[in-house]
Amino acid sequence: MSMMEEFKKFAVKGNVVDLAVGVIIGAAFGKIVTALVNQIIMPPIGLLIGNVNFSNLKVVLKPAMGEAAEVAIGYGAFIQEVVNFLIVAWAVFFMVRAMNRLNKKNEEAPAPAAPPAPPEDIVLLREIRDALKK
C-alpha cells in the first residue's frame, strides 16, 4: 500500500473528520467568546470598577527608557483570558451534560422482551415430532 493510499484511508475515517469539524467549530466559538468578553462583559465591569479598561491594567516593573521597551506584568489581559476560559468551560460543560443525558436515555431504552417459553405440552409435542422424523 502506498503512502498516499494509507493517508487517504486515515483521512477519511469518521473520527478524523469529526475531530477536524470539532476543531474548526471550537476555534470559531473561541472567537465569539473572546468578542463577548472583550466587547460586552468587560466594559460594564470596568465601568463599575471606575472606568477601567482591563486590557490596560498592568504593573510596570521597569519603565520604557529610550529604545528599551517597558517591562510590565499585564494582569488585566490575564483577567480577560480567565473570563474567556470560564465562559468556554461553562458552555462545554452544558454541551457534554446534554450529550450524556441523551446517551443515558438511549442506554436506558428497554431491550425487547424475550419471547415467552412455549408451554410444556408444546415442547413435548415437538420432541415427539422430531423423534418420529428420525
N, C-alpha and C positions, 0 to 999 in steps of 0.2 A: 504494500500500500504506500503510495507516495505521500510526501509531507502535505501536499495540497489537499489530497483526499482526506487525510487524517484531520486536517484543520477544518475542512467543511463539515465532517462528521461531528467534531467538537462544537463548532459554532452554531449549528442548527439544533442542538439539543435544547429541549424546552427550558431546562434550568438556566442555561446561559442567556437565552433570550429574556426570560423573566428577570434575571439579575440586571441585565442591561436596561430594561424598562424601569426597574426599581431605582437604579442609579440616576437615570435621567429625570424621573419624576421627583426623586429626592432632591436633586440639585435645584430644580425649578421651585420646589416647595421651600427650600432653604432661602432662595432669593425673595420669595413672598414674605417669609417670616422676617427676614432682615429689613425689608421695606416697612413691614408692620411695626417692628420695634423702633426703627430709626425715625420714621415719619409720623407715627400715630401714638405709640405708647410713651416713648421717652420725652417728647416735648412737653406734654402736660405734667409729667413728673418733675422735669427740670423747672417748669414754671412754679410748681408748688414749693420746690426747694429754694427758690429765689432767683428765677430767671437764669438758670444754669444750663448750658449745653454740655451734656455728658461727654461727648466726644472730645471736648476741650479740657476736661478735668485731668490734671497731671501734677506730679510732684517733680519739680525741677531739681536735679542733682547737681548739674553744672550748667550755668547759663551759656548761651552762644557767645563766642569771642572771636571776632574776625571771621575767618573762613571755617573755624571749627563749629560744628553743629551743636545744638543744645542736647544735653543728656537728661532725659526725663523718664519717669515711670508714668505711662498713660493709663491710669486706673479707670478713667471714665469709659474708654473704649472697651476695657475688660468687663465693666459692669454691663454694657450693652450686649456683649457677646454672651454673658451669663444669662441675661434675659432671653436672648435668641435661643440658647440651648434649652432653657426651661420650657419655652413655648413648643419647640420641636419635640422635646421629650414627652410633653403632655399630649400632643397630637398623636404621636406614635403609640403611646400608652393606650389611648382610646381606640386607635385602629386595631392594635393587637388584641385588646379586650373584646372588641366586636367580633373579630375573626375567631377567637377562642370560643365565644358563645355560639357562633354559627357552627363550628366544628363539633361542639358539645351536643347541640341539637341533632346533628347528623349522626353522631355516635349513639345517641340515646334512642334513635328510631327503633321500634321493636322489630326484632327479627321475625320473619314469617314463621308461624307456628308449624311444628312438625305435624304431619297428618296423624290422626289418632290410630292406634294399633287396631288391626281388624279383630273382630270378635273371635273368640276361641273356636267356635264351630266352623267359621270360615277358614281358619288356619288348618283345622283338622280335615275339612273337605279338600283343601289344596294339596295337603300331604297325600291323601288317598288318590287324588287325580294323578299326581306325579308318580306314585307307586304303580298305578295301573298302566301309565305310559311306558314304564320300564318293562 
